[in-house]
């Protein structure tokens, strides 16, 4: 606090040296150190309530739906019949909220390592933690690695909603993690993982996609706009066991009436296709 000026919070991280993001704080609602990370929830003048883990912004009330919807629906709508879904991470409940909306999803299993993030989110972030109320959802508190080791060939889609590759999330950006997800998928299964922004760490994006492509016959990178994330963008690495899948051509398309019924604010079939259209320098780097 107060690095910029009084009552302002400034995010600073070695992953994006030389730049910061700051916002004015009205009130710190909660602050604690869990067994895994520092947790802060604050109310701000411009972005609503904000969740911060280990000093890094995870979500803000103003723009969280862009991330949650795109991580979820890019994968779900690339699969012909995503009946059973695994969420790794996502302790704020936002991804569970979105996955539960999908009409073809029948069962959601979520594994979150930090129970305190879940409890804090239920108390202070109800607009996201409502996802935990879904009748489709079964929540496990534990390690995603260990869970998947004991659940082979079980899921149609696996979504990894992780924090950045520092602290407890480092292992979720390695090739052995993609190999483990592959083993937990049914035939033609799909994975989607948070994979950083190409503006701040193109090597992270490149390496994560390489790990994915080493394990899956089809791999791709997509991105979405989230103003309160570093550089204003966040990306997703996606892999499919179906060699014929075309990620930029959704298998499931919603009508405008269906979008309104599901209360989608960002995702639609056109934005799905556009998310895989990459700037020239990035396309050349990743290919």
Order of alpha helices (4+ residues) and beta strands (2+ residues): beta-beta-beta-beta-beta-alpha-beta-alpha-beta-alpha-alpha-beta-alpha-beta-alpha-beta-alpha-beta-beta-alpha-alpha-alpha
